[in-house]
């Protein structure tokens, strides 16, 4: 089975969690998707870059989720979710790439 990068898992978790909550109209179900993807991403970050990087990126993931709410009031829900997912993906890529090069 091919490995999916933690960067992709994290970005997909933010987008997918929102999508699930929106389309099922069950916010807790979206939260389950968000948490599951976040857990998988944290596992990947830990393997790729170590526990400190994993902790920092997990905090960024949760902060992105929280930050998407006020941002959505300014730019709309989907643009906010895509923006924060892109931010988390960029941070994840930078941290894991740096760890791979050391």
Secondary structure, DSSP 8 states (H G I E B T S, - for coil): -----HHHHHHHHHHHHHHHHHHHS-HHHHHHHHHHHHHHHHHHHHHHH-HHHHHHHHHHHHHHHHHHHHHHHHH-HHHHHHHHHHHHHHHHHHHHHHHHT-
